[in-house]
Amino acid sequence: MGQQAGKQKAAPPTFINITPLADAVAVIQHCWPALVVDGVPQLLPIHAREMMAADIRARGLDISMKKLKRCLSAITRSEIYLQSMVEGAWRLSLAGEPVAQISEREADYAVKRIEQERGRKQRRQAYAEKQAAAALAGTGRQSSG
């Protein structure tokens, strides 16, 4: 009894709920049309969130800082965005003007980030499958009793 009493069940992993990419792109496109071309988000300037927050206040846009942050997270974590971060590609201003090129270091970071995001998605999928299997096993036992 001594060892069992001290053990606690491990807490389930927590996963960040990210805004769906299509929704995030639609919000950004509505507020800053130059940052989305043919439904594809363009590379954002450094400190984009601060610039966007100032623009929201200046223009009186109806978007909360929380929603903006979630949209930017969805976009900047997306594979399509990270894949566009190749050395020499241009970051755009909120008006769509080129402001800075992607450096070799930023491009290398994007490659690593893609792998991290793929790993996160795989872990989340495996956990969901495990939960679904456990739920099915639980329903099978209940109906047979």
C-alpha positions as CSV (number, residue, x, y, z in Angstrom):
1,M,0.0,0.0,0.0
2,G,2.9,2.4,0.7
3,Q,4.1,2.8,-2.9
4,Q,0.6,3.0,-4.4
5,A,-0.7,5.6,-2.0
6,G,2.1,8.0,-3.0
7,K,1.6,7.7,-6.7
8,Q,-0.7,10.0,-8.5
9,K,-2.1,9.6,-11.9
10,A,-0.2,11.7,-14.5
11,A,-2.0,14.8,-15.6
12,P,-3.2,14.7,-19.2
13,P,-1.1,16.8,-21.6
14,T,-2.4,20.3,-22.3
15,F,-2.6,21.4,-25.9
16,I,-2.9,25.0,-27.1
17,N,-6.1,25.6,-29.0
18,I,-5.1,27.5,-32.0
19,T,-7.5,29.4,-34.3
20,P,-8.0,27.5,-37.5
21,L,-5.6,28.9,-40.2
22,A,-8.4,29.8,-42.6
23,D,-10.2,31.9,-39.9
24,A,-7.0,33.6,-38.9
25,V,-6.1,34.5,-42.5
26,A,-9.6,35.9,-43.1
27,V,-9.3,38.2,-40.0
28,I,-5.9,39.5,-41.1
29,Q,-7.1,39.9,-44.7
30,H,-10.1,41.9,-43.6
31,C,-8.0,44.3,-41.5
32,W,-4.8,44.3,-43.6
33,P,-5.6,43.1,-47.2
34,A,-2.0,43.5,-48.4
35,L,-0.8,40.8,-46.0
36,V,-2.8,38.1,-47.7
37,V,-2.4,37.2,-51.4
38,D,-4.7,34.6,-53.0
39,G,-5.5,33.3,-49.5
40,V,-1.9,32.9,-48.6
41,P,-0.5,34.9,-45.7
42,Q,2.6,36.9,-46.5
43,L,5.7,37.3,-44.4
44,L,5.0,39.7,-41.5
45,P,7.4,42.5,-40.4
46,I,9.3,42.1,-37.2
47,H,7.1,43.4,-34.3
48,A,4.0,43.0,-36.4
49,R,1.8,42.5,-33.4
50,E,2.8,45.9,-31.9
51,M,2.3,47.6,-35.3
52,M,-1.1,46.0,-35.7
53,A,-2.2,46.9,-32.2
54,A,-1.3,50.5,-32.9
55,D,-3.1,50.4,-36.2
56,I,-6.2,48.8,-34.5
57,R,-6.3,51.7,-32.1
58,A,-5.6,54.4,-34.7
59,R,-8.3,53.0,-37.1
60,G,-10.8,51.9,-34.5
61,L,-10.8,48.3,-35.9
62,D,-13.1,45.8,-34.2
63,I,-10.6,43.2,-33.2
64,S,-9.4,42.4,-29.7
65,M,-5.8,42.0,-28.8
66,K,-6.5,38.4,-27.8
67,K,-8.0,37.6,-31.2
68,L,-5.1,39.3,-32.9
69,K,-2.6,37.3,-30.9
70,R,-4.4,34.0,-31.7
71,C,-4.6,34.8,-35.4
72,L,-0.9,35.7,-35.6
73,S,0.0,32.5,-33.7
74,A,-2.1,30.4,-36.1
75,I,-0.4,32.1,-39.1
76,T,3.2,32.1,-37.9
77,R,3.0,28.5,-36.8
78,S,1.5,27.3,-40.1
79,E,3.6,25.2,-42.5
80,I,2.7,27.4,-45.4
81,Y,4.0,30.5,-43.6
82,L,7.1,28.8,-42.3
83,Q,7.9,27.3,-45.7
84,S,7.8,30.8,-47.3
85,M,10.6,31.9,-44.9
86,V,13.4,31.3,-47.2
87,E,16.6,33.3,-47.2
88,G,16.1,36.5,-49.3
89,A,12.3,36.5,-49.2
90,W,10.8,39.8,-48.2
91,R,8.8,40.6,-45.1
92,L,6.0,43.1,-45.8
93,S,4.8,46.2,-44.0
94,L,1.1,46.4,-43.0
95,A,0.6,48.2,-46.3
96,G,2.3,45.5,-48.3
97,E,5.6,47.2,-48.9
98,P,8.8,45.2,-48.7
99,V,10.6,46.1,-45.5
100,A,13.2,43.4,-44.7
101,Q,14.6,40.3,-46.2
102,I,14.7,36.9,-44.4
103,S,18.2,36.1,-43.1
104,E,19.9,32.8,-43.2
105,R,19.4,32.5,-39.5
106,E,15.6,33.1,-39.8
107,A,15.3,30.6,-42.6
108,D,17.1,28.0,-40.5
109,Y,14.8,28.7,-37.6
110,A,11.8,28.2,-39.9
111,V,13.0,24.8,-40.9
112,K,13.4,23.8,-37.2
113,R,10.0,25.3,-36.4
114,I,8.3,23.2,-39.1
115,E,9.7,20.1,-37.5
116,Q,8.6,21.2,-34.0
117,E,5.1,21.9,-35.3
118,R,4.9,18.6,-37.1
119,G,5.9,16.8,-33.9
120,R,3.3,18.7,-31.9
121,K,0.6,17.8,-34.4
122,Q,1.7,14.1,-34.2
123,R,1.6,14.1,-30.4
124,R,-1.8,15.7,-30.4
125,Q,-3.1,13.2,-32.9
126,A,-1.7,10.2,-31.0
127,Y,-3.3,11.5,-27.8
128,A,-6.7,12.0,-29.5
129,E,-6.5,8.5,-30.9
130,K,-5.6,7.1,-27.5
131,Q,-8.5,9.0,-25.9
132,A,-10.9,7.7,-28.6
133,A,-9.8,4.1,-28.1
134,A,-10.1,4.4,-24.3
135,A,-13.6,5.9,-24.8
136,L,-14.6,3.0,-27.1
137,A,-13.2,0.4,-24.7
138,G,-15.2,2.1,-21.8
139,T,-18.4,2.0,-23.7
140,G,-17.9,-1.6,-24.7
141,R,-17.6,-2.6,-21.0
142,Q,-20.6,-0.6,-19.9
143,S,-22.9,-2.1,-22.5
144,S,-21.9,-5.7,-21.7
145,G,-22.8,-5.3,-18.0
